[in-house]
């Protein structure tokens, strides 16, 4: 899927969502019609009309917690060899390409030159800890935090987790204004929410809307159960807080879904419960560990539910099992439908993947599995999820990362069998040239310039020796396609 319409991180941006609602009139009661031939129910009370209320006044919330929202300026040093405008690694059809093209410094063909980026964040402790997005401070050489009272501080990146897009900063200050953290599990679809941030550098801009959906899974394959809203979020809002009407932060604005690069009514926020867990691990350990059980899963639709004998489309269907993984050792098989984990129902795949990721490696998880028309209980010992490896970068070739721009990992045995390939690398993230060419997360890289690729190291070496254009052979679902990648 080409990333012309894709959920895009707001590096110097925010997270947006929208659901168009329509067709209902205020105060028009909905009265059921009597069925033909059936006696009318004379005493049936009509549905209660929707109460008309005044729009909320957000100013007390902004007065109380606006001072805890900060502007973040980031400087990155780009290695020699990068030409053209700094676009932050985004492709031309990415919503934030235009922002970087307009606001960042063009790169000469030789020598290192600083890149500038903007974002938002919010103070979570009076001694200077700040939450923001990982993509805002990625590869940062210098980070400056500006408060609403115009004080500026150099910030240290305590830790960053790209998989959830959460980062923790620390500034040397005390008695700072802070936000209050809420409970994202209590968020209700339809409730009012408020975003504060710095879109396009306009500090402490306030926008409002409603929650459009919860637990939203995005096409990039991430397991983050996003909060979808219709709050106006634009480049620069990224990392800023999403408040409920109680003045509690319930999410971190992170991504938007857009054709134009600007607000189109679809914004997405990382739930604060998840962000807080990531913050705790980064502050304590400097890194994040998460669980895995070694399966690939897909949604269960009505047709699949009927074929498996399920009463309703629910659960996560196991497509393949890593032969060396925890699930295989526990007896999980392709075709199993995982209905529950630790007593919690699995309605969608995001429910399983987010729960497993939150488990401690080495702990046990109790699964309820549907197999051959019957449910059974299976205990799995949780493994540790490995981090993605950047195939296009190494300590000796920093320029290679910007040339190709993919994060890959080797295929598991189960994934190789499911795809019907002997070797290959699974694409987990894309940016820059690869994203612009149409390479997608989930693609399997088989060869570069007709030479088979067996490892990330091989791919890195081959990219370093390739000229301006590389022919990348990838398998996408059941099709093998060549994708020309302009390496510049």
HELIX and SHEET records of a PDB file:
HELIX    1   1 UNK A   59  UNK A   65  1                                   7    
HELIX    2   2 UNK A   66  UNK A   68  5                                   3    
HELIX    3   3 UNK A   97  UNK A  103  1                                   7    
HELIX    4   4 UNK A  134  UNK A  136  5                                   3    
HELIX    5   5 UNK A  184  UNK A  186  5                                   3    
HELIX    6   6 UNK A  199  UNK A  201  5                                   3    
HELIX    7   7 UNK A  272  UNK A  285  1                                  14    
HELIX    8   8 UNK A  302  UNK A  308  1                                   7    
HELIX    9   9 UNK A  326  UNK A  330  1                                   5    
HELIX   10  10 UNK A  349  UNK A  358  1                                  10    
HELIX   11  11 UNK A  398  UNK A  404  1                                   7    
HELIX   12  12 UNK A  413  UNK A  419  1                                   7    
HELIX   13  13 UNK A  432  UNK A  437  1                                   6    
HELIX   14  14 UNK A  456  UNK A  465  1                                  10    
SHEET    1   A 3 UNK A   6  UNK A   9  0                                        
SHEET    2   A 3 UNK A 248  UNK A 258 -1                                        
SHEET    3   A 3 UNK A 180  UNK A 181  1                                        
SHEET    1   B 7 UNK A   6  UNK A   9  0                                        
SHEET    2   B 7 UNK A 248  UNK A 258 -1                                        
SHEET    3   B 7 UNK A 241  UNK A 244 -1                                        
SHEET    4   B 7 UNK A 192  UNK A 197 -1                                        
SHEET    5   B 7 UNK A 205  UNK A 216 -1                                        
SHEET    6   B 7 UNK A 226  UNK A 229 -1                                        
SHEET    7   B 7 UNK A 267  UNK A 271 -1                                        
SHEET    1   C 7 UNK A  69  UNK A  78  0                                        
SHEET    2   C 7 UNK A 113  UNK A 123 -1                                        
SHEET    3   C 7 UNK A 129  UNK A 132 -1                                        
SHEET    4   C 7 UNK A 166  UNK A 171 -1                                        
SHEET    5   C 7 UNK A 152  UNK A 161 -1                                        
SHEET    6   C 7 UNK A 142  UNK A 146 -1                                        
SHEET    7   C 7 UNK A  69  UNK A  78 -1                                        
SHEET    1   D 2 UNK A 291  UNK A 292  0                                        
SHEET    2   D 2 UNK A 383  UNK A 384 -1                                        
SHEET    1   E 4 UNK A 295  UNK A 299  0                                        
SHEET    2   E 4 UNK A 316  UNK A 321 -1                                        
SHEET    3   E 4 UNK A 337  UNK A 341 -1                                        
SHEET    4   E 4 UNK A 344  UNK A 345 -1                                        
SHEET    1   F 5 UNK A 295  UNK A 299  0                                        
SHEET    2   F 5 UNK A 316  UNK A 321 -1                                        
SHEET    3   F 5 UNK A 337  UNK A 341 -1                                        
SHEET    4   F 5 UNK A 364  UNK A 371 -1                                        
SHEET    5   F 5 UNK A 374  UNK A 381 -1                                        
SHEET    1   G 5 UNK A 389  UNK A 390  0                                        
SHEET    2   G 5 UNK A 406  UNK A 410 -1                                        
SHEET    3   G 5 UNK A 425  UNK A 430 -1                                        
SHEET    4   G 5 UNK A 444  UNK A 448 -1                                        
SHEET    5   G 5 UNK A 451  UNK A 452 -1                                        
SHEET    1   H 6 UNK A 389  UNK A 390  0                                        
SHEET    2   H 6 UNK A 406  UNK A 410 -1                                        
SHEET    3   H 6 UNK A 425  UNK A 430 -1                                        
SHEET    4   H 6 UNK A 444  UNK A 448 -1                                        
SHEET    5   H 6 UNK A 469  UNK A 476 -1                                        
SHEET    6   H 6 UNK A 479  UNK A 486 -1                                        
END                                                                             
